[in-house]
Amino acid sequence: MPNANEDTPALSQVQQRAVSELLRVAPVADDLARRFEEAGFSLALVGGSVRDALLGRLGNDLDFTTDARPEDVLKIVRPWADAVWDVGIAFGTVGAQKQARVEGVERCFQIEVTTYRSEAYDRTSRKPEVSYGDSIEQDLVRRDFTVNAMAVALPEKDFIDPHGGLEDLAMRVLRTPGTPEESFSDDPLRMMRAARFAAQLDFEVAPEVVTAMKEMAERIEIVSAERVRDELNKLILSDHPRKGLTLLVDTGLADRVLPELPALRLERDEHHRHKDVYDHTLIVLEQAIALEENGPDLTLRLAALLHDIGKPRTRRFEKDGRVSFHHHEVVGAKMTKKRMTALKYSNELVKDVSRLVELHLRFHGYGTGEWTDSAVRRYVRDAGPLLDRLHKLTRSDCTTRNKRRAAALSRAYDGLEERISQLQEQEELDAIRPDLDGNQIMEILGVKPGPAVGQAYKHLLELRLENGPMEYDAAVAALKEWWAEQN
């Protein structure tokens, strides 16, 4: 297959080596290509795999494109792969998994083979209409950005770049193969992908692309909530989420997919008057990311992004000139639940993020360390399995430029964590339970299962939180005393 860039010097020796390296570390590519060739079809490595190879960040995910129809792809891939799935076959994609030994190391490759295709939305559709193409050039022109519209034809290893993706890659810029208006009209989700790739790759978005995003932002409303959510997750979990989020806000896309974020721009924070709450929120997100220990944490990042969204609704101008946001954490938790539910997040994630938003101010009642042991126990009990994330969120929420104040807050939280650690050693705070269980309560009181048992359990739990562990006899006496008061 001829090189599509014969009239430009784009493919230098360095780039040739990059492509060779790609194929050297992914021997499955040649193996699979030979099988397609024997069956009378073409195969090319395409899109993100080529882009990432040239950026030196290729992983174990390999994307291919072919002139074979999905049913033919299945016939070729099934005898070769370790596992095959066809959940994307309606869109022309067959997935597979293949173990291969590369340079003495066993690797597991996740592979997708997609038939040449074109996609477009009508004005009311929420799903792309798929039609198959007959050439790789036809396939590449429908790709979202030029840096994702490059391919390596196999097994001959010809580099195909009809839209100047290599040059844009070198310039670290995102452009569309055709006009951005045509591209975004075909699939409006590409506007969010522009923000996502800017965040993932730390690329700039071409001015004409940004202009089209602003002018066509309302088109995102025909895209399903699930697809929007998935793009938003990829953006938030990227290395530079602030960059992508800022682009969503500046182009008006956020007004339609996450309106609570741009609503923060004009709100002044009573604790941080030198910056608005929008800027404060992005700083909190970055500081939370810096505290992550085991890779990107979607729960923590969403909580950091949404922790102050209740402020616009609770803003009050006080007589002394201050601005207050009383109970914004409670309002924000409800708003978080509503927005995340609309974006089709799982019930568990909605619950966890909403809880963190609700609890993010709790520490500020700690002051200089005068909390009782009871208050510390309740803090741990209320946070439950989210305690570690709550620690990170609370620490991240300090964005004051006053170094003395920042140091004081940090010392206070150090003190709280130390007290939690001490109490955990003494009392197993992670599993606080009353000193008597339900069966014991029924036996001691001589009652059957019913509301009274639950009320007694709740009373004993309050005593446990207030006073710490009780000996059995003391717990029995306390239960009987409470029972006598009820009767």
N, C-alpha and C positions, 0 to 999 in steps of 0.2 A: 504493500500500500504506500503510495507516495506521501512524502512529508507535506503537510498542508501549509508549511511555513517556508517553502523553498525560496521565496523572494525576500526573506528577512534573515538576519544572522542570529535569530533567537536561540536556536539550539546549538549552544557552544559545547566545547569538550567537557566542561564542568557539568552541563546539563545532561550530556550523554552518559557521563559517569553516574549521575544521580539516577537516571533511568535504569542503567545496568545494575546499580546497587539494589534498586527496588526489586528487580527480577531475580537477583542473586539471593536476596533474603526471603523471597517468596517463591520457592521452586514449584509450589502448587500451581502457579499461574501458567507456566509452560506445559505442565502435565495436563491441566484442564483444557488448555487451548488445543493441544494435539487431539484430544477427544472430540472437541467441537469440529476441528478441521476434518477429521476422519468421517464425521457425520455430514459433512458438506456445508458447515456453517462457519461464520466468522466470530471471533471473540476479542474483546479489547478491555484492558484495565481502564477505568474511567473515573472522572469526577474527583471526589475527595481523596481517593487513594493516590492518584497521580499528584494532586496538589500537596498532600502531606509527605509524599516521598521526596518531592523537590524541596520541601521545607525541612526535611530531616526529622520528621515526627511520625512516620508511618508506624502503625501498630499492627494488630492481628486481624483487623477488619478490612476486607478486600471487596471492592465493588467492580463488577464487570458489566459490559453491555454486549448484546449479540443480535444478529438478525434472526436467530431461531425463535420460534413462538414458544410460549411457556410450556406447552405439552411436550415439545421436542426437548426443551431444556431439562425437564424432569426425566425423560428417558436417558439423557446423557449423564446427568449428575447422580441419579440414584445408585447405579452400580459402583460409583467412584467415591462418594462421600460417606462419612461415618454417620451422618444424620441429615435429613432433608425435611424442610417444612414449606408449606405452600400457602401460608396465611395471607401473603401479599399477591397471590397469583391473579386476582382480579385487576391488579394494577400492573401486571406483567412481570412480577418479581418472584423468583424462586430463591429460597434461603437454604444454606447448607453449612455443615461443620466438617472440618477436615483436620486430622492430626498429621503433622509432618515434622520430620527431624531437620532442623536448620543449624548448620555449623555445630553439630553435636548436641543441640538443645531441642527437646521436644516442645513443639508449639501447637496451639490449637487455633486454627484460623476460622473466623466467622465470615462467610462468603455470601454475597448477594449477586445474582445474575438477572439482569433486567433486559427484556426485549426492547429494541429501538422503539421509541414511543414519542408521542406528543400529548400534552395535557392542556386543557382549557376549562375555565368556568363559564357558565352562562350567568346572567345577571342575578339569578336567584338560587343557584345551586350551592350546596355546602360541600359537595364532593367533586373532585376533578373528573372530567370525562376523558377516558383513555382511548387513544387510537394508536395503532402500531405503524412504525415507519419502515423504510427499506434501506436506509443508509445511515452510517454513523454520523455524517455531517448533519443530517436531518435530526438526529437524536441530540447532538451537541448544541444546536441552536435553541433548543427548548430548555436547556439547563438554566439554573437561576443566575449564576455569575460566571464571568469569563474564567476566573481561576478554578472553577469547577467544570469547565467545558473543555478540558484537555483529555486526551486519551493516548494509550500506547497499544497499538494493534499487535496482536499475538498470533502466531509465535514469531513473526518477522521483526517485531520490536520497533515498528515505525512510530514516531512521535507525531500526534495529530493535534493541531492547535489553530483552528480556523478563525478564532476570535481574539487572538492576542493575549491569551490568558497568562502566558509566560512573562510577558512584559509587565502586565498588571501585578503579577505575583512579585516580581522584582521591586515594583514600586509600592507594594503593599496597599493596593487600592482595590475596592470592589466596584466593578462595573457589570452591566448586563450585556449578554451577547447581542441582542437587538436593542430596541429602545426600551427604557425602563417602563414606559407606559404600557407597551405591549406585553412585557414580561409580567408586570403586576396585574394586568387585566386577565392574563391566562391563569395565574395563581396568586391571589392577593397575599397568601401567607409568605411569599418571598419578601415582602416588606419587613416582616418580623425576622426573617432569616438574614436580611442585611444587618440588622442590629445584632443578631446572635453571632454571625461570623465576625463582625467588628469586635465583639467582646471576646470571642474565642481566639482569634488570630491577632488581635490588636492591629487591625487594618483600618484605614480610613475609607469612608464611603464617598464615591464620586459625587460632586455637586449636583449633577443632573439626576442622579439616583435619589438624593435627599429631596430635591424639588418634587420629584414624582411621588415620593412617599407622603409628602405634605399634601399634595393635591389629590391623592387617591386614598387617603387614610380611611375614609368611610367604607371602602371596599372590603376591609378586614372583617366587617360585620357579617359577611356571608360565609366566612370560614367557621367550621365547627369548633366548639369550645375545647374539645379534646386536642385538636391540632394546635390551637393557640396555646393551650397549657403546655404541651410538649416543647414547643419552641421557647416559651418563657422559661421553662425549667433548664433547658440547655444554656440559655443566656445567663440565668442566675448562677448556674454551676460552673461557669467559665472562669478563666483567669482574670478577666477584666470586666466584670458585670456592670460597673459604673458607666463604662463607655457605651454599652448597649442600652442600658436603661435611659441614659441621657438622650440618646438618639430617639428612643421611643417617645419620650416626653416632648422633645423639641419638634418632632414631626407631627404630633397629634395622635399618633397610634395609641399611646398610653391612655388617652382620654376614652378610648373605646375598649381597651382590653384590661386596663388596670387604672381606672380613673382616680382611685384614692391616692395614687402617687403624685400626679401633677397637682392635685388639690392642695398639697403641702407647700407649694412654692411660695405662697404669699403669707404663710402663717409664721409669726415670730414666736420663738420658743422662750418661755419665761426664764429658763436657766441659761440659755445661750443666745443672748440678744445680738451677738455679733454675726449670727448666721440664721437663715430661715430654717424651718423644720425640714424642708426638702433636702437641703445641703447636709444638715445634721444627720438625716436618715441615711444618705449615701456614705457618709463617714462611718456611721455605726456599722453598716454592712461591711465596709472594708476592714474595720477593726475586728469584727466578728470572724471574718475570713482568716485574719492573721492569728486567731486563737485556735483554729481548727487543728486537730492532731492526727486524724486518720483520713485525710482527704476531704473533698467538698461535702458539706452537710446541708442538704436541702432544707431540712426542718429549721435549723439555726438560721440559715440565710433568709428564708421566707419570714421568720419571726423578726429578724433585724430590719427587713425591708418594710414590714407592716406594723411595727411596734407602736408607731405614733399616728396611725391613720385616723384615730379618734379625735385628734386635736382640732381640726376645722369645725367639727360639730359641737365641741365643748368650749370653744374660745369665749372668754368673757373679759371685758375691759373693766377693771376694778377702779374704785374711786381714787385710790392712791396712785393711779397711773400704770400700775402693773397689768400684765395680761395673764390670765389664769386659764388652765385647762383641766378643771376638776373632773375626776372620774373618767379621764380620756382613755385609760387603760381598759375599763369595763366596756365603754362604747366601742373602742377599737377592737376588742375581742369579738364583739357581735358583728362588727363590720367585716372582720377577717373571715369569720365563719361564712357570712353571706357571699363574699367575693370568691373564696376558695370553692365553695359549693357550686357557684355558677360556672366556675372553670373546671368542674368535674374532678376535683382532687378526691382522693380516697377519704373515707370517713375518719380513719385513724390519723392521717396527716392533718386534716382540718381540725380535729380535736387537739392535737399536740401543739400546732402553731397558735391556735386561738388561746390555749392555756398559757403559753409563754407570753403572748401579748398581754393577757390579763395580769400576769404576775410580774411583769418587768419593772414595776415601780415599788414592789413590796419592800425591797432592800432599803429604800430611802426612808422608811420608818425606823430603820436600825440606828440612825444617828451616829453617835460616837461609841456605840457598843453597849447601850443600856438595856438591850433586849433580855428578857428572862429566858431561862431554859425552856419554858413552855412556849414562848414565841419562836424560838429556834426550832423546836420540835414541829410546830405547826408549819413553819416555812418548808421544812424538809418533807413533811407529810403532803402539803399542798402541791409541791413540785413533783413528788413521786419520781418516776424514772426520768423525768426531764431536768432533774437537779443540775447535772453537769452542764447542760445547754443553758439553763437559767443563769448559772455562774458566768458563762461566756457572754450571754446577752447583756447582763447587768454591767459587767465590766466594760463591754463595748459601748454602752450607752453614755459613758462619760466622754464628752468631746470638748469640754471646756479648755480654753487656752490659758486659764489661770493655773499655773503649775502647782502652786501651793494647794489650791482646792482639789486638783486632780490627784495629788499625792495623798491628801487627807482621805478622799473617797476610796482610793486604792488600799490604804492602810485599814480603813474601816471594813472593807470587804475581806481583806486578808484575815482580819480578826473574826469575822463571821464564819468564814470557811474553817478556821482553826477550831472554833467552838463546835461547829457541826462535826468535824472530825473527832473531837474529844467525846462528844455525846454518842456518836456512832459506835465508837469503841466500847462505850459503857452500856448502851441500850439497844443496839441494832435498829437504828432509826429508820432504815430502809424498809423495815417490815413492822411498823408500829401496829400493834393490835391491843385490844383490851386484855387485862390480866385473866379474864375468864371468857371462855368461848360460849357459843350459843347453847350447846348441850349442858354445860355446867350451869348456866343461868337457869334453864328450865328445871334442872334437877334441884337446885337450891331453892328456887321460888315455888316449885311444885306446879308449874304451869305448862300448857301445851304450846306448840308453835303458834305464833300470832303476833300482832302489833306490839304487845307488851315486851316480847323478847327483843325485838328490834330497838325499842325505846331504852331498855336496860343496857343493851350492847352499846348504844350511842352514848349513854351516860358514863359507862365505864371507859369508853374511848376518850371522852373529854377529861376524865380524871387522869387517865394515863398520859395524855398530852400535857396536862397542867402540872402534874406532880412527879411524872416519871414512873418507873416500874414499882409495883406494889407486891408485897408478900401475899400468898394465897389467903391467909386468914384475914388480912386487912382488906383485901378485895371483896371477900365474902361479907364482911361487916359493912363495907360501904354499899354493897348491893342491897343488903337487907335494910339498911337505913333509908336508902332511896325508895325501896319498895313500900316501906311503911308510910313514907310521905305521900306516895301515890294513892294509898288506901286509907 
